[in-house]
Amino acid sequence: MANIALARAYQQSFDSHPYYTTALTNGALNALGDVVAQITQKVIAQQEDSQPRTPWRYDFPRTLRFFAFGFGMGPVIGRWNVFLEQRFPLRPVGNSTGKGKVSLRALARRVGADQLFMAPIGLALFIGSMGVMEGRDASHIGQRYQDLYKPAILANWQVWPVAQLVNFRFMPLPYRVPFQSTCGVFWTLYLSLLNAKEDEVQDRADSMRRTLK
């Protein structure tokens, strides 16, 4: 019953404020992914070191950065989904019943366009925006692209085609961003851990350079 009420409230919000709704939904779920990532990091650190030298503290600014990125990307993904819906209709144009045979070719083209265009752009925006929000300079951000982009995009292509196939085939247009964002909680967990590891590498290198000066 609560799920039905939540879905109805979301639909009403989407109908009246589609961009704000997708932004807030994507931002919230992106932040949730980082919350899970930070808790995971804490558990792993406790298992590796039973007596840590520094007490663990939750990094709220980090979660806010993930929320900000998700908030900004939500409307972009929403508009992209509208474009795919119009450019690659799964059923004949003019079929308002939502029934009939689905074009597997159009579905494959949607997934292909999403993975070959939006996925690389979204990942590039993530790496760059996180570097900027963390106050990194151009050289550090460039190094992030060298270290993170290739492994992340390869991991993306192993996971997201199947998720987007389900999304484009079965989810109504208003629910595609929430579905993608829900699946993205685990993807954000991966990106957050990857980004945090790179932070540690760069901070350690900077500290060593300062020591050698």
Accessible surface in RSA format (square Angstrom, percent):
REM  Atomic radii and reference values for relative SASA: ProtOr
REM  Chains: A
REM  Algorithm: Lee & Richards
REM  Probe-radius: 1.40
REM  Slices: 20
REM RES _ NUM      All-atoms   Total-Side   Main-Chain    Non-polar    All polar
REM                ABS   REL    ABS   REL    ABS   REL    ABS   REL    ABS   REL
RES MET A   1   193.46 100.2 154.64 102.3  38.81  92.4 132.19 112.4  61.27  81.2
RES ALA A   2    81.81  75.2  66.84 103.2  14.97  34.0  74.16 104.4   7.66  20.3
RES ASN A   3   120.62  83.2 114.84 111.0   5.78  13.9  28.30  68.1  92.31  89.2
RES ILE A   4    99.37  56.5  95.61  71.2   3.76   9.1  98.48  70.9   0.89   2.4
RES ALA A   5    52.93  48.7  47.46  73.2   5.47  12.4  48.48  68.3   4.46  11.8
RES LEU A   6   128.48  71.6 123.96  88.7   4.52  11.4 127.68  89.7   0.80   2.1
RES ALA A   7    43.13  39.7  37.75  58.3   5.38  12.2  42.61  60.0   0.52   1.4
RES ARG A   8   134.72  56.6 129.00  65.8   5.72  13.6  51.79  70.8  82.93  50.3
RES ALA A   9    54.83  50.4  47.60  73.5   7.22  16.4  50.25  70.8   4.57  12.1
RES TYR A  10    31.60  14.8  26.26  14.9   5.34  13.9  31.10  23.4   0.50   0.6
RES GLN A  11    51.71  28.9  51.71  37.8   0.00   0.0  31.73  67.5  19.98  15.2
RES GLN A  12   113.25  63.3 106.63  77.9   6.62  15.8  40.54  86.3  72.71  55.1
RES SER A  13    41.95  35.5  35.71  47.7   6.24  14.4  26.97  57.4  14.98  21.0
RES PHE A  14    37.69  18.9  36.69  22.7   1.01   2.6  36.69  22.2   1.01   2.9
RES ASP A  15    99.58  69.8  66.81  66.5  32.77  77.5  32.05  75.4  67.53  67.4
RES SER A  16    70.36  59.5  41.67  55.6  28.69  66.1  43.44  92.5  26.92  37.7
RES HIS A  17   110.54  60.4 106.42  74.0   4.12  10.5  65.77  67.8  44.77  52.1
RES PRO A  18    50.42  36.7  50.20  45.8   0.22   0.8  50.42  41.6   0.00   0.0
RES TYR A  19   111.84  52.2 110.91  63.1   0.93   2.4  90.96  68.4  20.88  25.7
RES TYR A  20   125.13  58.4 117.87  67.1   7.25  18.9  88.77  66.7  36.36  44.8
RES THR A  21     8.49   6.0   5.47   5.5   3.02   7.2   8.31  11.2   0.18   0.3
RES THR A  22     4.36   3.1   4.36   4.4   0.00   0.0   3.97   5.3   0.39   0.6
RES ALA A  23     2.53   2.3   2.53   3.9   0.00   0.0   2.53   3.6   0.00   0.0
RES LEU A  24    76.57  42.6  76.49  54.7   0.08   0.2  76.49  53.7   0.08   0.2
RES THR A  25    29.54  21.0  22.87  23.2   6.68  15.9  19.72  26.5   9.83  14.9
RES ASN A  26    14.15   9.8  13.94  13.5   0.21   0.5   0.00   0.0  14.15  13.7
RES GLY A  27     0.00   0.0   0.00   N/A   0.00   0.0   0.00   0.0   0.00   0.0
RES ALA A  28    52.11  47.9  43.22  66.7   8.89  20.2  46.63  65.7   5.48  14.5
RES LEU A  29    37.78  21.0  37.32  26.7   0.46   1.2  37.43  26.3   0.34   0.9
RES ASN A  30    23.73  16.4  20.97  20.3   2.76   6.6   2.15   5.2  21.58  20.9
RES ALA A  31    15.02  13.8  15.02  23.2   0.00   0.0  15.02  21.2   0.00   0.0
RES LEU A  32    82.22  45.8  79.22  56.7   3.01   7.6  81.68  57.4   0.54   1.4
RES GLY A  33     0.00   0.0   0.00   N/A   0.00   0.0   0.00   0.0   0.00   0.0
RES ASP A  34     0.00   0.0   0.00   0.0   0.00   0.0   0.00   0.0   0.00   0.0
RES VAL A  35    47.30  31.1  47.30  42.8   0.00   0.0  47.30  41.1   0.00   0.0
RES VAL A  36    55.20  36.3  53.65  48.6   1.55   3.7  54.94  47.7   0.26   0.7
RES ALA A  37     0.00   0.0   0.00   0.0   0.00   0.0   0.00   0.0   0.00   0.0
RES GLN A  38     5.34   3.0   4.97   3.6   0.37   0.9   1.63   3.5   3.71   2.8
RES ILE A  39    87.65  49.9  87.65  65.3   0.00   0.0  87.65  63.1   0.00   0.0
RES THR A  40    41.54  29.5  38.08  38.6   3.46   8.3  29.93  40.2  11.61  17.6
RES GLN A  41    46.02  25.7  40.90  29.9   5.11  12.2  20.74  44.1  25.28  19.2
RES LYS A  42    68.05  33.2  67.52  41.4   0.53   1.3  17.99  16.2  50.07  53.3
RES VAL A  43    67.41  44.4  67.41  61.0   0.00   0.0  67.41  58.6   0.00   0.0
RES ILE A  44    75.78  43.1  75.78  56.5   0.00   0.0  75.78  54.6   0.00   0.0
RES ALA A  45    49.41  45.4  44.41  68.5   5.00  11.4  48.83  68.8   0.58   1.5
RES GLN A  46    96.04  53.7  86.48  63.2   9.56  22.8  31.16  66.3  64.88  49.2
RES GLN A  47   143.81  80.4 106.50  77.8  37.31  88.8  44.03  93.7  99.77  75.7
RES GLU A  48   143.07  82.1 103.30  78.2  39.77  94.7  44.88  86.8  98.20  80.2
RES ASP A  49    61.92  43.4  58.46  58.2   3.46   8.2  25.93  61.0  36.00  35.9
RES SER A  50   105.22  88.9  72.83  97.2  32.39  74.6  48.33 102.9  56.89  79.7
RES GLN A  51   152.83  85.5 137.75 100.7  15.09  35.9  44.10  93.9 108.73  82.5
RES PRO A  52    75.12  54.8  55.09  50.2  20.04  72.8  55.48  45.8  19.64 122.1
RES ARG A  53   230.73  96.9 194.38  99.1  36.35  86.5  80.49 110.0 150.24  91.1
RES THR A  54   103.21  73.4  97.53  98.9   5.68  13.5  66.75  89.7  36.46  55.1
RES PRO A  55   104.87  76.4  86.06  78.5  18.81  68.4  93.55  77.2  11.33  70.4
RES TRP A  56   105.43  42.3  76.42  37.0  29.01  68.1  73.23  39.0  32.20  52.2
RES ARG A  57   199.65  83.8 179.18  91.3  20.47  48.7  66.12  90.4 133.54  80.9
RES TYR A  58    53.31  24.9  34.05  19.4  19.26  50.1  33.53  25.2  19.78  24.4
RES ASP A  59    54.79  38.4  49.75  49.5   5.05  11.9  21.27  50.1  33.52  33.4
RES PHE A  60   138.01  69.0 137.35  85.1   0.65   1.7 137.35  83.3   0.65   1.9
RES PRO A  61    77.41  56.4  75.71  69.0   1.70   6.2  76.80  63.4   0.62   3.8
RES ARG A  62    23.77  10.0  23.77  12.1   0.00   0.0   9.23  12.6  14.54   8.8
RES THR A  63    17.91  12.7  17.91  18.2   0.00   0.0  17.91  24.1   0.00   0.0
RES LEU A  64   117.62  65.5 114.70  82.1   2.92   7.3 114.99  80.8   2.63   7.1
RES ARG A  65    44.10  18.5  42.66  21.7   1.44   3.4  12.76  17.4  31.34  19.0
RES PHE A  66     2.16   1.1   2.16   1.3   0.00   0.0   2.16   1.3   0.00   0.0
RES PHE A  67    60.46  30.2  60.46  37.4   0.00   0.0  60.46  36.7   0.00   0.0
RES ALA A  68    48.44  44.5  35.83  55.3  12.60  28.7  39.79  56.0   8.65  22.9
RES PHE A  69    33.04  16.5  26.50  16.4   6.54  17.0  32.55  19.7   0.49   1.4
RES GLY A  70     0.55   0.7   0.00   N/A   0.55   0.7   0.55   1.5   0.00   0.0
RES PHE A  71    74.82  37.4  74.15  45.9   0.67   1.7  74.15  45.0   0.67   1.9
RES GLY A  72    44.52  54.9   0.00   N/A  44.52  54.9  35.03  96.1   9.49  21.3
RES MET A  73    17.24   8.9  17.24  11.4   0.00   0.0  10.74   9.1   6.50   8.6
RES GLY A  74     0.00   0.0   0.00   N/A   0.00   0.0   0.00   0.0   0.00   0.0
RES PRO A  75    33.04  24.1  32.74  29.8   0.31   1.1  33.04  27.3   0.00   0.0
RES VAL A  76    67.87  44.7  62.66  56.7   5.20  12.5  66.71  58.0   1.16   3.1
RES ILE A  77    18.85  10.7  18.85  14.0   0.00   0.0  18.85  13.6   0.00   0.0
RES GLY A  78    13.88  17.1   0.00   N/A  13.88  17.1  12.33  33.8   1.55   3.5
RES ARG A  79   130.25  54.7 127.43  65.0   2.82   6.7  37.72  51.6  92.53  56.1
RES TRP A  80    39.17  15.7  35.02  17.0   4.14   9.7  38.61  20.6   0.55   0.9
RES ASN A  81     1.91   1.3   1.79   1.7   0.12   0.3   0.92   2.2   0.99   1.0
RES VAL A  82    36.07  23.7  36.07  32.7   0.00   0.0  36.07  31.3   0.00   0.0
RES PHE A  83    96.83  48.4  94.26  58.4   2.57   6.7  96.59  58.6   0.24   0.7
RES LEU A  84     0.46   0.3   0.46   0.3   0.00   0.0   0.46   0.3   0.00   0.0
RES GLU A  85    60.61  34.8  56.72  42.9   3.90   9.3  18.75  36.3  41.86  34.2
RES GLN A  86   137.75  77.0 109.88  80.3  27.87  66.4  44.41  94.5  93.34  70.8
RES ARG A  87   141.73  59.5 128.99  65.8  12.74  30.3  29.46  40.3 112.28  68.0
RES PHE A  88    30.64  15.3  28.69  17.8   1.95   5.1  30.64  18.6   0.00   0.0
RES PRO A  89    49.31  35.9  41.21  37.6   8.10  29.4  43.04  35.5   6.27  39.0
RES LEU A  90    14.59   8.1  11.01   7.9   3.58   9.0  11.01   7.7   3.58   9.6
RES ARG A  91    62.00  26.0  53.48  27.3   8.51  20.3  13.50  18.4  48.50  29.4
RES PRO A  92    96.47  70.3  81.37  74.2  15.10  54.9  92.77  76.6   3.70  23.0
RES VAL A  93   135.43  89.1 103.40  93.6  32.03  77.2 107.97  93.8  27.47  74.5
RES GLY A  94    75.77  93.4   0.00   N/A  75.77  93.4  42.77 117.4  33.01  73.9
RES ASN A  95    53.45  36.9  23.52  22.7  29.93  72.1  17.53  42.2  35.92  34.7
RES SER A  96   113.70  96.1  73.63  98.3  40.07  92.3  53.06 113.0  60.64  84.9
RES THR A  97    98.72  70.2  69.81  70.8  28.90  68.9  72.05  96.8  26.66  40.3
RES GLY A  98    47.42  58.5   0.00   N/A  47.42  58.5  31.16  85.5  16.26  36.4
RES LYS A  99   155.58  75.9 150.77  92.5   4.81  11.4  97.48  87.7  58.10  61.9
RES GLY A 100    52.71  65.0   0.00   N/A  52.71  65.0  34.35  94.3  18.35  41.1
RES LYS A 101   188.79  92.1 164.30 100.8  24.49  58.3 115.03 103.5  73.76  78.6
RES VAL A 102    14.55   9.6   7.09   6.4   7.46  18.0   7.09   6.2   7.46  20.2
RES SER A 103    45.69  38.6  36.27  48.4   9.42  21.7  31.90  67.9  13.79  19.3
RES LEU A 104   131.72  73.4 123.56  88.4   8.16  20.5 123.98  87.1   7.74  20.8
RES ARG A 105   170.87  71.7 160.77  82.0  10.10  24.0  48.28  66.0 122.59  74.3
RES ALA A 106    10.76   9.9   9.43  14.5   1.33   3.0  10.37  14.6   0.40   1.0
RES LEU A 107     9.45   5.3   9.45   6.8   0.00   0.0   9.45   6.6   0.00   0.0
RES ALA A 108    62.34  57.3  50.08  77.3  12.26  27.9  55.24  77.8   7.10  18.8
RES ARG A 109   129.00  54.2 121.11  61.7   7.89  18.8  32.64  44.6  96.36  58.4
RES ARG A 110     1.46   0.6   1.46   0.7   0.00   0.0   0.06   0.1   1.40   0.8
RES VAL A 111    17.64  11.6  17.64  16.0   0.00   0.0  17.64  15.3   0.00   0.0
RES GLY A 112    25.44  31.4   0.00   N/A  25.44  31.4  25.14  69.0   0.31   0.7
RES ALA A 113    15.87  14.6  10.65  16.4   5.22  11.9  13.75  19.4   2.12   5.6
RES ASP A 114     7.16   5.0   7.16   7.1   0.00   0.0   0.00   0.0   7.16   7.1
RES GLN A 115    12.57   7.0  12.57   9.2   0.00   0.0   9.64  20.5   2.93   2.2
RES LEU A 116   122.13  68.0 104.75  74.9  17.38  43.7 104.98  73.7  17.15  46.2
RES PHE A 117   124.69  62.4 122.34  75.8   2.35   6.1 124.42  75.4   0.27   0.8
RES MET A 118    26.47  13.7  25.79  17.1   0.68   1.6  25.69  21.8   0.78   1.0
RES ALA A 119    16.73  15.4   3.24   5.0  13.50  30.7  13.82  19.5   2.91   7.7
RES PRO A 120    28.27  20.6  27.29  24.9   0.98   3.6  27.73  22.9   0.54   3.3
RES ILE A 121    93.56  53.2  90.62  67.5   2.93   7.1  93.54  67.4   0.02   0.1
RES GLY A 122    13.00  16.0   0.00   N/A  13.00  16.0  11.88  32.6   1.12   2.5
RES LEU A 123    12.20   6.8   6.51   4.7   5.69  14.3  10.01   7.0   2.20   5.9
RES ALA A 124    32.95  30.3  32.02  49.4   0.92   2.1  32.35  45.6   0.59   1.6
RES LEU A 125    87.00  48.5  83.79  59.9   3.21   8.1  86.44  60.7   0.56   1.5
RES PHE A 126     6.63   3.3   6.63   4.1   0.00   0.0   6.63   4.0   0.00   0.0
RES ILE A 127     2.24   1.3   1.56   1.2   0.68   1.6   2.24   1.6   0.00   0.0
RES GLY A 128    12.43  15.3   0.00   N/A  12.43  15.3  12.43  34.1   0.00   0.0
RES SER A 129    35.62  30.1  27.73  37.0   7.89  18.2  33.18  70.7   2.44   3.4
RES MET A 130     0.41   0.2   0.41   0.3   0.00   0.0   0.00   0.0   0.41   0.5
RES GLY A 131     0.00   0.0   0.00   N/A   0.00   0.0   0.00   0.0   0.00   0.0
RES VAL A 132   102.18  67.2  89.96  81.4  12.22  29.5  91.61  79.6  10.57  28.7
RES MET A 133    72.44  37.5  42.11  27.9  30.33  72.2  35.23  30.0  37.21  49.3
RES GLU A 134    39.89  22.9   8.97   6.8  30.93  73.6  12.26  23.7  27.64  22.6
RES GLY A 135    67.10  82.8   0.00   N/A  67.10  82.8  34.80  95.5  32.31  72.4
RES ARG A 136    46.36  19.5  30.78  15.7  15.58  37.1  11.10  15.2  35.26  21.4
RES ASP A 137    77.49  54.3  66.07  65.8  11.42  27.0  44.30 104.3  33.19  33.1
RES ALA A 138    87.25  80.2  69.02 106.5  18.23  41.5  73.65 103.7  13.60  36.0
RES SER A 139    82.16  69.4  60.94  81.3  21.22  48.9  60.12 128.0  22.04  30.9
RES HIS A 140    33.73  18.4  31.61  22.0   2.11   5.4  31.90  32.9   1.82   2.1
RES ILE A 141    26.34  15.0  26.34  19.6   0.00   0.0  26.34  19.0   0.00   0.0
RES GLY A 142    29.51  36.4   0.00   N/A  29.51  36.4  27.42  75.2   2.09   4.7
RES GLN A 143    76.63  42.9  75.02  54.8   1.61   3.8  24.35  51.8  52.28  39.6
RES ARG A 144     0.00   0.0   0.00   0.0   0.00   0.0   0.00   0.0   0.00   0.0
RES TYR A 145    74.41  34.7  69.73  39.7   4.68  12.2  54.55  41.0  19.86  24.5
RES GLN A 146   138.43  77.4 107.29  78.4  31.14  74.1  41.79  88.9  96.64  73.3
RES ASP A 147    56.77  39.8  38.10  37.9  18.67  44.2  16.95  39.9  39.83  39.7
RES LEU A 148     9.39   5.2   9.39   6.7   0.00   0.0   9.39   6.6   0.00   0.0
RES TYR A 149    58.29  27.2  58.29  33.2   0.00   0.0  49.23  37.0   9.06  11.2
RES LYS A 150   141.62  69.1 139.76  85.8   1.86   4.4  83.66  75.3  57.95  61.7
RES PRO A 151    60.47  44.1  51.56  47.0   8.91  32.4  56.98  47.0   3.49  21.7
RES ALA A 152     0.47   0.4   0.47   0.7   0.00   0.0   0.47   0.7   0.00   0.0
RES ILE A 153    11.47   6.5  11.47   8.5   0.00   0.0  11.47   8.3   0.00   0.0
RES LEU A 154    81.75  45.5  80.15  57.3   1.60   4.0  80.26  56.4   1.49   4.0
RES ALA A 155    22.83  21.0  20.48  31.6   2.35   5.4  22.38  31.5   0.45   1.2
RES ASN A 156    11.03   7.6  11.03  10.7   0.00   0.0   1.17   2.8   9.86   9.5
RES TRP A 157   100.38  40.3  85.61  41.4  14.77  34.7  85.19  45.4  15.19  24.6
RES GLN A 158   145.09  81.1 111.28  81.3  33.81  80.5  41.75  88.9 103.34  78.4
RES VAL A 159    83.43  54.9  75.54  68.4   7.89  19.0  79.24  68.8   4.19  11.4
RES TRP A 160    18.29   7.3  18.29   8.9   0.00   0.0  16.46   8.8   1.82   3.0
RES PRO A 161    39.16  28.5  37.61  34.3   1.55   5.6  38.09  31.5   1.07   6.7
RES VAL A 162   104.09  68.5 102.87  93.1   1.22   2.9 104.01  90.4   0.07   0.2
RES ALA A 163    18.69  17.2  11.84  18.3   6.85  15.6  18.29  25.8   0.40   1.1
RES GLN A 164     1.92   1.1   1.92   1.4   0.00   0.0   0.31   0.7   1.61   1.2
RES LEU A 165    78.56  43.8  78.51  56.2   0.05   0.1  78.51  55.1   0.05   0.1
RES VAL A 166    57.26  37.7  56.69  51.3   0.57   1.4  57.26  49.8   0.00   0.0
RES ASN A 167     0.00   0.0   0.00   0.0   0.00   0.0   0.00   0.0   0.00   0.0
RES PHE A 168     1.23   0.6   0.38   0.2   0.86   2.2   0.38   0.2   0.86   2.5
RES ARG A 169    78.77  33.1  67.71  34.5  11.06  26.3   7.59  10.4  71.19  43.1
RES PHE A 170   129.94  65.0 105.12  65.1  24.82  64.6 109.44  66.3  20.51  58.7
RES MET A 171    54.37  28.2  51.19  33.9   3.18   7.6  41.76  35.5  12.61  16.7
RES PRO A 172    75.57  55.1  64.54  58.8  11.02  40.1  75.22  62.1   0.35   2.2
RES LEU A 173    55.40  30.9  46.47  33.2   8.92  22.4  46.47  32.6   8.92  24.0
RES PRO A 174    26.48  19.3  25.85  23.6   0.63   2.3  25.85  21.3   0.63   3.9
RES TYR A 175    59.32  27.7  58.91  33.5   0.41   1.1  48.50  36.4  10.82  13.3
RES ARG A 176    12.77   5.4  12.77   6.5   0.00   0.0   0.00   0.0  12.77   7.7
RES VAL A 177     4.19   2.8   4.12   3.7   0.07   0.2   4.12   3.6   0.07   0.2
RES PRO A 178    21.44  15.6  21.19  19.3   0.25   0.9  21.44  17.7   0.00   0.0
RES PHE A 179    50.29  25.2  44.27  27.4   6.02  15.7  49.60  30.1   0.69   2.0
RES GLN A 180    31.00  17.3  30.20  22.1   0.80   1.9   5.97  12.7  25.03  19.0
RES SER A 181     9.20   7.8   1.50   2.0   7.70  17.7   6.85  14.6   2.35   3.3
RES THR A 182    76.06  54.1  75.38  76.4   0.69   1.6  60.67  81.5  15.39  23.3
RES CYS A 183    39.86  30.1  28.85  32.2  11.00  25.9  13.05  33.1  26.80  28.9
RES GLY A 184     9.04  11.2   0.00   N/A   9.04  11.2   9.04  24.8   0.00   0.0
RES VAL A 185    15.46  10.2  15.24  13.8   0.23   0.5  15.38  13.4   0.09   0.2
RES PHE A 186   147.46  73.8 141.26  87.5   6.20  16.1 141.61  85.9   5.86  16.8
RES TRP A 187    39.74  15.9  35.60  17.2   4.13   9.7  26.03  13.9  13.71  22.2
RES THR A 188     6.92   4.9   6.91   7.0   0.00   0.0   0.84   1.1   6.08   9.2
RES LEU A 189    36.45  20.3  36.45  26.1   0.00   0.0  36.45  25.6   0.00   0.0
RES TYR A 190    71.22  33.3  67.81  38.6   3.41   8.9  64.38  48.4   6.84   8.4
RES LEU A 191    14.77   8.2  14.57  10.4   0.20   0.5  14.57  10.2   0.20   0.5
RES SER A 192     0.76   0.6   0.00   0.0   0.76   1.8   0.04   0.1   0.72   1.0
RES LEU A 193    52.52  29.2  48.20  34.5   4.32  10.9  48.62  34.1   3.90  10.5
RES LEU A 194    35.87  20.0  32.38  23.2   3.48   8.8  35.01  24.6   0.85   2.3
RES ASN A 195     3.85   2.7   3.51   3.4   0.33   0.8   0.28   0.7   3.57   3.4
RES ALA A 196     8.32   7.6   6.45  10.0   1.87   4.2   7.61  10.7   0.71   1.9
RES LYS A 197   138.48  67.6 135.58  83.2   2.90   6.9  80.67  72.6  57.80  61.6
RES GLU A 198    10.38   6.0   9.06   6.9   1.33   3.2   0.94   1.8   9.44   7.7
RES ASP A 199    23.13  16.2  23.13  23.0   0.00   0.0  10.20  24.0  12.93  12.9
RES GLU A 200    96.94  55.7  91.86  69.5   5.08  12.1  33.89  65.5  63.05  51.5
RES VAL A 201    65.34  43.0  63.74  57.7   1.59   3.8  63.88  55.5   1.45   3.9
RES GLN A 202     8.96   5.0   6.57   4.8   2.39   5.7   8.73  18.6   0.23   0.2
RES ASP A 203    70.99  49.7  66.71  66.4   4.27  10.1  27.93  65.7  43.05  42.9
RES ARG A 204   143.17  60.1 137.12  69.9   6.04  14.4  64.95  88.8  78.22  47.4
RES ALA A 205    38.70  35.6  30.78  47.5   7.92  18.0  37.54  52.9   1.16   3.1
RES ASP A 206    24.33  17.0  22.90  22.8   1.44   3.4   9.39  22.1  14.94  14.9
RES SER A 207    51.49  43.5  50.68  67.6   0.81   1.9  16.48  35.1  35.00  49.0
RES MET A 208   117.03  60.6 111.47  73.8   5.56  13.2  78.20  66.5  38.82  51.4
RES ARG A 209   125.70  52.8 123.11  62.8   2.59   6.2  62.02  84.8  63.68  38.6
RES ARG A 210   158.16  66.4 142.83  72.8  15.33  36.5  66.16  90.4  92.00  55.8
RES THR A 211   109.08  77.6  80.72  81.8  28.36  67.6  69.41  93.2  39.67  60.0
RES LEU A 212   143.68  80.0 110.62  79.1  33.06  83.1 113.65  79.8  30.03  80.8
RES LYS A 213   202.01  98.6 136.88  84.0  65.13 155.1 118.66 106.8  83.35  88.8
END  Absolute sums over single chains surface
CHAIN  1 A    12946.2      11059.2       1887.0       8658.6       4287.6
END  Absolute sums over all chains
TOTAL         12946.2      11059.2       1887.0       8658.6       4287.6
